[in-house]
Structure formats: C-alpha cells, structure tokens
Amino acid sequence: MGPPLRENRTAMLFHTWTFVVFFAIFYPVYRAVKGTRLEMAWLVVASYVFYGWWNPLYLLIILYGTVVDYLIVVGMERWPRRKGWLLAASVVSNIGLLAFFKYWHFLTFNVNVVLGWAGLHCDFPAPDVMLPVGISFFTFQSMSYIIDCYRGAVERERSFLRYAAYVSLFTQLVAGPIERARNLLAQLRHDRPITWQDATDGLSLFVVGFFKKAALADYLALYVDKVYAHPSEFQAPALALATFAFAWQIYFDFAGYTDMARGLARLLGLRLMLNFNNPYLADGLGDFWNRWHISLSTWFKDYVYIPLGGNRHGKFRTHVNMALTMVISGVWHGANWTYLVWGALHAGGRVLTRELEGASFYKRRVPRIAKQIAVFTFVLVTWIFFRAPSVGDAWLILTRIAGSGWAAPMFPILALAMVLAVWLYQYVYESKARRVLELAPVRVGCTVAMIVWLAMFSAGGATKFIYFQF
C-alpha cells in the first residue's frame, strides 16, 4: 500500500450555501440565454467556475482533455485510415492523466519498497500533488465519446463549445453519472423547453438526494468513521454493525449525489441516466451490478468487457473476461491494495455464481428473499476491504467478526431504524403495492417530512461525497 494522495477539501458541494449562491446567479441567466448562441458558452463558463472553485489550476486538466479529444475526433474524420492510431493516442493521453494523478504515488512507493527488500536503496521520486476531484468521471465520459465516434456509434460534434459543455457540465462533473454522448450530447444539440414537470421533478430529486446525504449518509458516517478508524479497539458486534452501516452510508452518499445531480439537470431541461436502482434488493451478483453505479458498470461492459471478447468465445474466456473487468473496476477506484482485493472478490463471486444464477432451479425454486440475503451478505463482506485503510485492517475486522465475543454494542438506534425504513420502502416500491407510493399525497408527504427533518435535525456544515476521491 502507498500513502494516499491529498484529496479535495474545498470543492463546491451541492448542499452548501456557496452552491446556493452560485446557482442563484447561474440559473436566471441560463433561462434568459437558453436556446440562443450564448447557452453553451454560459454552461461552460459556469461549469469551469464550479470546478475551478476548488483549484483553478486544475481547470487545465479538463481543458487539455477537451481540446485533445475534440481534435482527435476531427482527425478521425479527416484521416479515416489513421483512426486506430488516433484512438490509441487518445487512450494513452487519458489513461496517462489518470495514471499520473491516481497511481504514481502508489507505484513509486511500492517499487521503492521492493527495491529496499532487495537491498537496493534507490528512491524514485513521487510528486506531491492533489488528486483532482472527479478526474475519473470526466475522463471516462470523454473517452466514451472518442470510442463511440471510432465505432461510428455517434456523430462527431461540430461545436467545440457544445462538446466542452458535455465534458464539463457541472451537474455531474465530479461524481457522475458517467454520461454517454448519445444521451447527454444529443440533448445539448436540441433545444427543449423547461416544463413545469421538469421543475417539480428536479426539485423533488434534489430534496431526496439532499436527505440521503445530509440526514442518512453523514449520520451513519459518525459511527462508521469511529469504528473503522481504530478497528482493533472494537469487537465483533461493533465491527459488524459498522460494516452494515457503511454499506448504507456509501449507498446514501453516492445515490444522494446522483439524485441531486439528476435533479439539477432536470432544472436545466436535461435528463441524466439512472445510476442506482435499489441495489440491496438484488437477487444475484449480476443483478447487483445491474443496479449499482449503473453508468460505470455499463461503461466497463461496453469499453472493457466486450472489447476483451465478452461472451463470444466460450465459457472459460467469458469468465476470464468478466474477472479481468471486475479487477480493473476495483483498481479504477483507487491506488490501494484494498481496492484490488475488493475487485478480485467480486470477480471471483461473479465467476462462481454466473452459471448458478442462470440455472432454472435457482430462478424458480430458491426463494427470492434467500437469494437477496445471500447477495447482500457477500456485498457486506467485500465492503470491508473497500472501507478499511489497509488489507491488514480488513483481515482483522473479518477475523474478529468471525471469532470474537458478542457483547452488546453501542449503536445509534435511530440510524438503524431509518435504514430499515428505507429498505422497507424499497421492497414496497418493487412490489405490487408500488402504486400506493406513487400517489400524489404520499409523495408530497414524504417530501415535506424530509424537508422538516433536514430543517430540524441536519448538522451544520457539509461533508464531502465519498466518490469525489475517485
């Protein structure tokens, strides 16, 4: 394991007064220029201000990637015989940025450790740089445009400003969803009036996301951070409950950001893709990855798994391709052995259960609740490696949960009750009783209750989103 890069501390967060002021200035102007030639320019300026609020110098990263990839696609159109070389140049450029900012510390640290073991004392330098917030998200979004243009799946964008708006759109710039050109860029090309439905749905989504983040994720984090900071001081009950709490914390945190991002986009007349679909109700690991971080899962499927061969070359190659994709997904999350182990565990789980999940007896005879419990338990175990500071800490937590005493832990009962209430809501949402939850009085009542809770009980200040570090 290497020392982590310094991370963002002062980015403009959706749930802060700074963002409220920013949006209050941006939105009236946006409505005034919407449908004119100034619309894309204003979107780009606002998005660059939003990102530059954290560190203006790192705007050069977005600008560099935008200019290079835009010009490469122009080159693909002019020199079609060199498309392969141009695509390779884009991939090297984008992956090179990620490798430098996300993995250079990790690589140099571990190379120096290995050389030290071999008796060679040669320290490779590691620059002290901050990890650009959300670099993986806007880089992957730009890469999807390049690859789709190479495949002929989307048309080249003629307007540089429109392409720059697609890459840097502030609503989902730093933590997704990772949008595709055929969805977001296509919407930016065609002016669409902002309807009353857009406004109400957008505000509702934002409130729901705000509640998930401020009332649920941040509240659970108080317990999770305390236990995981010093796992050796706690026994099985506290470690198990902290792991359970983290599973919901990371879901509420990331899904909350996504809901706020989608809500803000609706206020702009844009529709971003669904990124979470009740993942803890999954009845198979394949189903889980169809529900969790959908924009990233489909990205790896389309641009890693399928190019590797997908399921076109027999079961063995299919399992190898699936495993490689999951391991790469783990490495994508960060430069730490814990993420590699997390990805490898999911790779093994997918390989071992793929055929089982497709078997008719499993589909028809095994109760769905039993499958859901099994999947959730596996996901819980893997979250230990995702959250723990090191593989050693993760192993300590696992062994203590499995073998230490079970004294009564101290746990915020209110937090547990709120999690169970959300879980129950999701079960009802996926049942025949869903239409009850869609009734206007129920939706309005839930929204009002969330607003009242936030006004009365939410803590002052705002914490960053977990996925900003990726």
Secondary structure, DSSP 8 states (H G I E B T S, - for coil): -----B--SS---TTSHHHHHHHHHHHHHHHHHTTSTHHHHHHHHHHHHHHHTT-GGGHHHHHHHHHHHHHHHHHHHH-GGGHHHHHHHHHHHHHHHHIIIIIHHHHHHHHHHHHHHTT----------B--TTHHHHHHHHHHHHHHHHHTSS-----HHHHHHHHH-GGGTTT-----IIIIIHHHHS-----HHHHHHHHHHHHHHHIIIIIIIHHHHHHHHHHHHSGGG--HHHHHHHHHHHHHHHHHHHHHHHHHHHHHHHHTT-------S-GGG-SSHHHHHHHSSHHHHHHHIIIIIHHHTTTSSHHHHHHHHHHHHHHHHHHHT-SSHHHHHHHHHHHHHHHHHHHHHHSHHHHHHS-HHHHHHHHHHHHHHHHHHHHSSSHHHHHHHHHHHHHS--------HHHHHHHHHHHHHHHHHTSTTHHHHTSHHHHHHHHHHHHHHHHHH--SS----GGGG-
